[in-house]
Amino acid sequence: MNAVCEPGNDYSDREILICKIICNSSNPIRFNDLKRKTGLHQEILTRILRRNIDRCNYKKTESGYYCFTCSSQ
């Protein structure tokens, strides 16, 4: 994983997991796939995604979430 996408020390374990899943995915990852991979309830996952969308350098598109500093998307 690119160092730019590595979450900081102020991230929870859940936030780190989500950032790593998004940034390690070769394609945009859909919400339901994130939910399945993390095992998080959809409300918790939604809150984390909204809170960290700028901090973790990922972006939401129609096709899913992707890390814009780690990929050529």
Secondary structure, 3 states (H helix, E strand, C coil): CCHHHCCCCCCCHHHHHHHHHHHHCCCCECHHHHHHHHCCCHHHHHHHHHHHCCCCCEEEECCEEEECCCCCC
